[in-house]
Amino acid sequence: MADLLEEAAGWLDGMRTAHLSRPVVYCRPSAGSGQGAEVEVAATIGKTVFEIDDGSGAVERFESRDFLISAGELVLGGDTTLPQPGDRVKEPAGVLGVKVLVYEVMAPGKEPCWRWSDPFRRTLRIHTKQVDEVF
């Protein structure tokens, strides 16, 4: 018998991608001086608010811009991969898309820079922070 919840999660991921996403470019810089790898993916925009206790009783808030991407779409250099700190996401912005916002994959403290967004590991939730703006 089929797992109805897993089938529903697949359908929901397809609907999210088809109707609640926008194209972004996911980039991985090269380790050396050569060209890195990049791929255009459909991403749904979200956010996560982290509250980090600094150990002295003060709590710092960090708001991440999240990109929800189907795990199967994150293919760099011919291989399906997972996000890494330092990767970049380029998001067109503005009315004509002439401005591009650049986000770096990261999270505060010892938090992971990504997590699964569903129990069937279909969707990645990638935490980022804006680091640049290109015209």
N, C-alpha and C positions, 0 to 999 in steps of 0.2 A: 504494500500500500504506500502511496506517495505521501511525503511529508507536506501537508497543506501549508504550514507556516513557512517552510522554506520556499515553496512555490510562490506564495504571496509576497515574500521578501524579494524574490527575483522580479516579479511583476512590478512591485513598488519601486525598485531600483531603476527599472526601465522607464517608468512614468516620470520619476524624478529627473532622469537624464534627458528625456524627450521634452519635458514641459517646464522644468524648474532650474535650468542650467544655462550657462553661457560659455563660449569658448575661451580658454586661457591656454597659455603655453607653459608647460612644466619643463624646467631646465636643470641639468646637472652639470656643474662646471667640471672641466677635466682636472685630473690630479696634477698633471704637468702643465706645460705651456701650450698644449694643443687645444683643439676645439672640443667643447663639451657636447653632450647629447641633449636633444630636446624633442618634445612631442606636444601636439595640440590635443587637448582633452576637453570634455564637457564637464564643467564644475558647477556645483551648487554652492552659493555663498552662505556662510554661517559665522558664528562667533562662539568663543568659549571664554569665560571669565575665570581666571585662576586667582586664588587667594593664598599667598605664600607667607607663612609665619617666619619672620627673620630670626627667631630664637630669643629676642628680647621683649616679646609681647606685642610688638607692632606687626600688623598684617599689611602686606603690600598687595595691591590689586594689579593684575596684568590682563589686558584684554587682547585676545588673539583673533585675527581674521582667519576663519577656517575655510578650506576648500574641500568639499565632499566630492570625491572622484570614484568612479567604478574601478575596483582594483585591477580588472582585466585591461583597462585602458592605459595604465601606467607602464608603458613599454619603452625602454631606452636602449638603444644599441641592439635592438632585436630581442631583448630579454625583458620579461615581466619583472618588475622590481618593486621595492618598497621605498617610501620617502626616507631621506637622510638629512640630518642637520646641515645647513649650508646650501641645499638645493634652492632654486628660485622659482617663483610663479610670476608670470607676466600677465597682467589683466588690463585689457583695453578699457579706457575710461573716457568720459566726456561724450558729448552729443555725436561727434563724428569719429570717435575712437582715435583721435590724433595723439592723445596723451596715453601713456602706458604706465600703470602703477606696478612697481616691482616689490615683491614680498619675498622674504627669506624664511625658509622652514626652520622654526625654532620654538622652544617653549621655555618658560622660566624655571629656575632652580633645577631640580632633578626630575621634573616632569618629562614624559616622552613627547617627542615632536609630532607624533601621529598616534591614532588609535583606530581600531575597527569601529564603525558606526552602527553595525548590526551584528547579531549573533551568528550569522552564516558567513561572515567575512567576505561580503560582496563589495562593501563601500568603505573607503578610507576617509577618515576625517583628519586633515593635515593642518596643523597649527602653524601660523606664520605671523610675521610682523613686517610692516611696510618699511623698506630701507631706501627706496629711490623712486623717482618720478622722471620719466623720459618723454620728451616731446618729439 
